[in-house]
Amino acid sequence: MLNVVDVTKSYPGADGPVAVLRGVSLTLMAGETLALTGESGSGKSTLLHLVGGLDTADGGRIVLEGTDLTPLGDGERARIRRTLVGVVFQQFNLIPSLNVAANISFQARLAGVSDRDWNAALADRLGLTPHLAKYPEQLSGGQQQRVAIGRTLAARPRLVLADEPTGNLDEKSGAAVLALMLDLVAETGAALLTVTHSQRLASRMDRRLLLEDGKAVAR
C-alpha cells in the first residue's frame, strides 16, 4: 500500500536549512494501522503531509499503490488525494456553510464516487443521523470529529491519514471517536497512518514508529 524510502525534508531557518526528516523509511500494508509518535517538532505532521501529497519531499521516494509521488506535479497529487487518500485533521476542517449531510458527502462528490446508501450507513454508525440537517457550529467537538471521519471514509480511500484525530477531545469523547474510526477503517479495508502524542491511542494500532532526530525507530 505505502512504501516510504529514505525521505528527507528541510525548511528554511534563520541560519540556513533546518533538517526535519533525515532519511525516514516505513512500509504500510493494506488494512494495517500504524501510529507515528515523537516529541513536538520531530517531523510527524511533516511526514504525514508528504505522504498525503500536501507537500513535496527534498529526497527519497514515497510510493502509494505503485505510484511514486515524488515527481508528480500539484495536479496529479491533488488527484491522488481525491481518489486514494483521506485525511482526518485535528481541527476538523468542516465547511461551516454546509450541513452535516453535505459535509459527509463533500469529499466523495469531489472524487465522483458519492454513494447515498454508504453515506447514510456512515452517518448511522457515527451517531449522526439525528444531526444531518445541523451545521458544524451547532455540534459538539466530538460530533464535529465524527463528521470529519465520515467525510473522509465516504470516499472509501485506500489510505487514511489522521493527524492527532482525538487531540481536541476530552478523554471519553476521544476514546469513543477512536473506537468508531478503527471499526470503520477495518470495515473498509483501508490502511491507517496516524500521528499522535497519545500512548493510549498509539497502543490501539498494529504497529508504532517513533520519530527521533529525523529518523523512524520501531517500537
VOTIFI-415238 format. One record per residue (C-alpha): residue number from 1; x, y, z. Coordinates in nm, 3 decimals. Each point is the difference from the previous one (the first is absolute). Layout:
N
<pt resi="NUM" east="X" north="Y" up="Z"/>
...
//
This chain:
219
<pt resi="1" east="0.000" north="0.000" up="0.000"/>
<pt resi="2" east="0.264" north="0.254" up="0.110"/>
<pt resi="3" east="0.377" north="-0.005" up="-0.024"/>
<pt resi="4" east="0.202" north="0.295" up="0.131"/>
<pt resi="5" east="0.372" north="-0.024" up="-0.081"/>
<pt resi="6" east="0.272" north="0.227" up="0.145"/>
<pt resi="7" east="-0.218" north="0.312" up="-0.005"/>
<pt resi="8" east="0.163" north="0.328" up="0.091"/>
<pt resi="9" east="-0.154" north="0.342" up="0.059"/>
<pt resi="10" east="0.145" north="0.332" up="0.112"/>
<pt resi="11" east="-0.146" north="0.345" up="0.054"/>
<pt resi="12" east="0.171" north="0.340" up="-0.021"/>
<pt resi="13" east="0.132" north="0.132" up="0.330"/>
<pt resi="14" east="0.168" north="0.319" up="0.114"/>
<pt resi="15" east="0.342" north="-0.170" up="-0.020"/>
<pt resi="16" east="-0.070" north="-0.219" up="-0.302"/>
<pt resi="17" east="-0.210" north="-0.311" up="-0.072"/>
<pt resi="18" east="-0.139" north="-0.188" up="0.300"/>
<pt resi="19" east="-0.020" north="-0.375" up="-0.059"/>
<pt resi="20" east="-0.325" north="-0.149" up="0.129"/>
<pt resi="21" east="0.010" north="-0.344" up="-0.164"/>
<pt resi="22" east="0.339" north="-0.164" up="-0.047"/>
<pt resi="23" east="-0.068" north="-0.313" up="-0.203"/>
<pt resi="24" east="-0.327" north="-0.140" up="0.134"/>
<pt resi="25" east="-0.118" north="-0.338" up="-0.130"/>
<pt resi="26" east="-0.316" north="-0.196" up="0.075"/>
<pt resi="27" east="-0.243" north="-0.243" up="-0.160"/>
<pt resi="28" east="-0.373" north="-0.040" up="0.049"/>
<pt resi="29" east="-0.211" north="-0.288" up="-0.127"/>
<pt resi="30" east="-0.366" north="0.014" up="-0.103"/>
<pt resi="31" east="-0.222" north="-0.030" up="0.307"/>
<pt resi="32" east="0.288" north="0.073" up="0.240"/>
<pt resi="33" east="0.005" north="0.277" up="0.262"/>
<pt resi="34" east="0.316" north="0.187" up="0.097"/>
<pt resi="35" east="0.059" north="0.275" up="0.257"/>
<pt resi="36" east="0.271" north="0.264" up="-0.042"/>
<pt resi="37" east="0.113" north="0.130" up="0.340"/>
<pt resi="38" east="0.269" north="0.241" up="0.111"/>
<pt resi="39" east="0.056" north="0.333" up="0.167"/>
<pt resi="40" east="-0.137" north="0.325" up="-0.142"/>
<pt resi="41" east="0.213" north="0.109" up="-0.293"/>
<pt resi="42" east="0.120" north="-0.352" up="-0.075"/>
<pt resi="43" east="-0.154" north="0.010" up="-0.350"/>
<pt resi="44" east="-0.310" north="-0.212" up="0.048"/>
<pt resi="45" east="-0.244" north="0.239" up="-0.167"/>
<pt resi="46" east="0.259" north="0.086" up="-0.265"/>
<pt resi="47" east="0.026" north="-0.368" up="-0.097"/>
<pt resi="48" east="-0.378" north="-0.035" up="-0.002"/>
<pt resi="49" east="-0.032" north="0.298" up="-0.234"/>
<pt resi="50" east="0.263" north="-0.145" up="-0.234"/>
<pt resi="51" east="-0.178" north="-0.337" up="-0.014"/>
<pt resi="52" east="-0.329" north="0.178" up="-0.069"/>
<pt resi="53" east="0.150" north="0.201" up="-0.284"/>
<pt resi="54" east="-0.058" north="0.327" up="0.185"/>
<pt resi="55" east="0.371" north="0.081" up="-0.026"/>
<pt resi="56" east="0.302" north="-0.134" up="-0.189"/>
<pt resi="57" east="0.307" north="-0.175" up="0.140"/>
<pt resi="58" east="0.354" north="0.124" up="-0.062"/>
<pt resi="59" east="0.127" north="-0.353" up="-0.058"/>
<pt resi="60" east="-0.100" north="-0.365" up="0.014"/>
<pt resi="61" east="-0.313" north="-0.166" up="-0.135"/>
<pt resi="62" east="-0.363" north="-0.030" up="0.111"/>
<pt resi="63" east="-0.182" north="-0.274" up="-0.191"/>
<pt resi="64" east="-0.374" north="-0.037" up="0.047"/>
<pt resi="65" east="-0.161" north="-0.305" up="-0.163"/>
<pt resi="66" east="0.278" north="-0.012" up="-0.257"/>
<pt resi="67" east="0.001" north="0.374" up="-0.078"/>
<pt resi="68" east="0.308" north="0.199" up="0.094"/>
<pt resi="69" east="-0.122" north="0.336" up="0.133"/>
<pt resi="70" east="0.345" north="0.159" up="-0.015"/>
<pt resi="71" east="0.002" north="0.124" up="-0.362"/>
<pt resi="72" east="-0.371" north="0.088" up="-0.019"/>
<pt resi="73" east="-0.126" north="0.354" up="-0.049"/>
<pt resi="74" east="-0.268" north="0.170" up="0.207"/>
<pt resi="75" east="-0.284" north="-0.120" up="-0.224"/>
<pt resi="76" east="0.097" north="-0.366" up="0.014"/>
<pt resi="77" east="0.052" north="0.011" up="0.377"/>
<pt resi="78" east="-0.343" north="0.161" up="0.039"/>
<pt resi="79" east="-0.155" north="-0.280" up="-0.208"/>
<pt resi="80" east="0.158" north="-0.262" up="0.227"/>
<pt resi="81" east="-0.129" north="0.184" up="0.309"/>
<pt resi="82" east="-0.351" north="-0.010" up="-0.147"/>
<pt resi="83" east="0.006" north="-0.366" up="-0.103"/>
<pt resi="84" east="0.238" north="-0.195" up="0.225"/>
<pt resi="85" east="0.065" north="0.200" up="0.318"/>
<pt resi="86" east="-0.226" north="0.134" up="0.273"/>
<pt resi="87" east="0.118" north="0.238" up="0.274"/>
<pt resi="88" east="-0.148" north="0.050" up="0.348"/>
<pt resi="89" east="0.128" north="0.326" up="0.150"/>
<pt resi="90" east="0.023" north="0.093" up="0.368"/>
<pt resi="91" east="-0.184" north="0.327" up="-0.071"/>
<pt resi="92" east="-0.288" north="-0.182" up="-0.180"/>
<pt resi="93" east="0.010" north="0.240" up="-0.300"/>
<pt resi="94" east="-0.372" north="-0.029" up="-0.068"/>
<pt resi="95" east="-0.166" north="0.242" up="-0.241"/>
<pt resi="96" east="-0.213" north="0.232" up="0.219"/>
<pt resi="97" east="-0.248" north="0.084" up="-0.278"/>
<pt resi="98" east="-0.088" north="-0.368" up="-0.058"/>
<pt resi="99" east="-0.217" north="-0.212" up="0.227"/>
<pt resi="100" east="0.115" north="-0.336" up="0.136"/>
<pt resi="101" east="-0.140" north="-0.202" up="-0.291"/>
<pt resi="102" east="0.173" north="0.222" up="-0.255"/>
<pt resi="103" east="0.329" north="-0.001" up="0.194"/>
<pt resi="104" east="0.000" north="-0.380" up="0.010"/>
<pt resi="105" east="-0.057" north="-0.031" up="-0.374"/>
<pt resi="106" east="0.233" north="0.284" up="-0.100"/>
<pt resi="107" east="0.323" north="-0.194" up="-0.059"/>
<pt resi="108" east="-0.176" north="-0.289" up="-0.173"/>
<pt resi="109" east="-0.174" north="0.243" up="-0.237"/>
<pt resi="110" east="0.335" north="0.154" up="-0.091"/>
<pt resi="111" east="0.132" north="-0.349" up="-0.076"/>
<pt resi="112" east="-0.312" north="-0.088" up="-0.201"/>
<pt resi="113" east="-0.080" north="-0.299" up="0.223"/>
<pt resi="114" east="-0.284" north="0.130" up="0.218"/>
<pt resi="115" east="-0.223" north="-0.284" up="0.122"/>
<pt resi="116" east="-0.319" north="0.105" up="0.180"/>
<pt resi="117" east="-0.046" north="-0.338" up="0.172"/>
<pt resi="118" east="0.360" north="-0.008" up="0.124"/>
<pt resi="119" east="-0.028" north="0.360" up="0.125"/>
<pt resi="120" east="-0.317" north="-0.092" up="0.190"/>
<pt resi="121" east="0.168" north="-0.309" up="0.148"/>
<pt resi="122" east="0.298" north="0.209" up="0.113"/>
<pt resi="123" east="-0.226" north="0.261" up="0.159"/>
<pt resi="124" east="-0.184" north="-0.274" up="0.185"/>
<pt resi="125" east="0.318" north="-0.170" up="0.123"/>
<pt resi="126" east="0.140" north="0.334" up="0.113"/>
<pt resi="127" east="-0.317" north="0.097" up="0.186"/>
<pt resi="128" east="-0.062" north="0.294" up="-0.230"/>
<pt resi="129" east="-0.335" north="-0.088" up="-0.155"/>
<pt resi="130" east="-0.196" north="0.235" up="0.233"/>
<pt resi="131" east="0.240" north="0.284" up="-0.084"/>
<pt resi="132" east="0.016" north="-0.014" up="-0.382"/>
<pt resi="133" east="-0.179" north="0.335" up="-0.046"/>
<pt resi="134" east="0.216" north="0.181" up="0.257"/>
<pt resi="135" east="0.304" north="0.215" up="-0.074"/>
<pt resi="136" east="0.347" north="-0.047" up="0.155"/>
<pt resi="137" east="-0.040" north="0.286" up="0.248"/>
<pt resi="138" east="-0.302" north="-0.181" up="0.148"/>
<pt resi="139" east="0.202" north="-0.312" up="0.083"/>
<pt resi="140" east="0.229" north="-0.097" up="0.287"/>
<pt resi="141" east="0.369" north="-0.061" up="-0.065"/>
<pt resi="142" east="-0.049" north="-0.376" up="0.005"/>
<pt resi="143" east="-0.287" north="0.023" up="-0.247"/>
<pt resi="144" east="0.205" north="0.221" up="-0.232"/>
<pt resi="145" east="0.284" north="-0.252" up="0.003"/>
<pt resi="146" east="-0.248" north="-0.276" up="-0.086"/>
<pt resi="147" east="-0.116" north="0.205" up="-0.299"/>
<pt resi="148" east="0.365" north="0.042" up="-0.106"/>
<pt resi="149" east="0.052" north="-0.377" up="0.020"/>
<pt resi="150" east="-0.319" north="-0.060" up="-0.197"/>
<pt resi="151" east="0.109" north="0.247" up="-0.268"/>
<pt resi="152" east="0.334" north="-0.179" up="-0.033"/>
<pt resi="153" east="-0.144" north="-0.351" up="-0.019"/>
<pt resi="154" east="-0.291" north="0.090" up="-0.229"/>
<pt resi="155" east="0.242" north="-0.001" up="-0.293"/>
<pt resi="156" east="0.128" north="-0.349" up="0.100"/>
<pt resi="157" east="0.370" north="0.099" up="-0.005"/>
<pt resi="158" east="0.266" north="-0.269" up="-0.013"/>
<pt resi="159" east="0.213" north="0.190" up="0.251"/>
<pt resi="160" east="-0.128" north="0.206" up="0.294"/>
<pt resi="161" east="0.233" north="0.257" up="0.157"/>
<pt resi="162" east="-0.096" north="0.135" up="0.342"/>
<pt resi="163" east="0.183" north="0.291" up="0.163"/>
<pt resi="164" east="-0.066" north="-0.005" up="0.376"/>
<pt resi="165" east="-0.360" north="-0.107" up="-0.068"/>
<pt resi="166" east="-0.104" north="0.014" up="0.367"/>
<pt resi="167" east="0.231" north="0.285" up="0.106"/>
<pt resi="168" east="-0.284" north="0.252" up="0.047"/>
<pt resi="169" east="-0.233" north="-0.238" up="0.185"/>
<pt resi="170" east="-0.036" north="-0.097" up="0.364"/>
<pt resi="171" east="0.108" north="-0.352" up="0.095"/>
<pt resi="172" east="-0.349" north="-0.156" up="-0.012"/>
<pt resi="173" east="-0.094" north="0.157" up="-0.336"/>
<pt resi="174" east="0.345" north="-0.076" up="-0.140"/>
<pt resi="175" east="-0.025" north="-0.368" up="0.092"/>
<pt resi="176" east="-0.344" north="-0.030" up="-0.159"/>
<pt resi="177" east="0.108" north="0.177" up="-0.320"/>
<pt resi="178" east="0.315" north="-0.213" up="-0.023"/>
<pt resi="179" east="-0.193" north="-0.324" up="0.039"/>
<pt resi="180" east="-0.243" north="0.102" up="-0.274"/>
<pt resi="181" east="0.278" north="0.107" up="-0.234"/>
<pt resi="182" east="0.188" north="-0.329" up="0.045"/>
<pt resi="183" east="-0.316" north="-0.205" up="-0.055"/>
<pt resi="184" east="-0.090" north="0.187" up="-0.319"/>
<pt resi="185" east="0.354" north="-0.004" up="-0.139"/>
<pt resi="186" east="0.011" north="-0.376" up="0.057"/>
<pt resi="187" east="-0.340" north="-0.039" up="-0.167"/>
<pt resi="188" east="0.117" north="0.183" up="-0.314"/>
<pt resi="189" east="0.336" north="-0.183" up="-0.015"/>
<pt resi="190" east="0.195" north="0.327" up="-0.005"/>
<pt resi="191" east="0.344" north="0.045" up="0.149"/>
<pt resi="192" east="0.030" north="0.257" up="0.280"/>
<pt resi="193" east="0.301" north="0.218" up="0.078"/>
<pt resi="194" east="-0.056" north="0.222" up="0.301"/>
<pt resi="195" east="0.211" north="0.264" up="0.173"/>
<pt resi="196" east="-0.054" north="0.015" up="0.374"/>
<pt resi="197" east="0.149" north="0.106" up="0.332"/>
<pt resi="198" east="-0.240" north="-0.235" up="0.177"/>
<pt resi="199" east="0.149" north="-0.330" up="0.113"/>
<pt resi="200" east="-0.356" north="-0.125" up="0.054"/>
<pt resi="201" east="-0.085" north="0.062" up="-0.363"/>
<pt resi="202" east="0.334" north="-0.135" up="-0.123"/>
<pt resi="203" east="-0.050" north="-0.322" up="0.195"/>
<pt resi="204" east="-0.313" north="-0.074" up="-0.205"/>
<pt resi="205" east="0.198" north="-0.010" up="-0.327"/>
<pt resi="206" east="0.156" north="-0.312" up="-0.152"/>
<pt resi="207" east="0.346" north="0.161" up="0.004"/>
<pt resi="208" east="0.173" north="0.311" up="0.134"/>
<pt resi="209" east="0.290" north="0.204" up="-0.135"/>
<pt resi="210" east="0.183" north="0.264" up="0.202"/>
<pt resi="211" east="0.138" north="0.297" up="-0.191"/>
<pt resi="212" east="0.322" north="0.107" up="0.169"/>
<pt resi="213" east="0.276" north="0.224" up="-0.137"/>
<pt resi="214" east="-0.164" north="-0.013" up="-0.342"/>
<pt resi="215" east="0.004" north="-0.382" up="-0.014"/>
<pt resi="216" east="-0.268" north="-0.265" up="0.054"/>
<pt resi="217" east="0.057" north="-0.253" up="0.278"/>
<pt resi="218" east="-0.227" north="-0.307" up="0.040"/>
<pt resi="219" east="-0.163" north="-0.034" up="0.344"/>
//
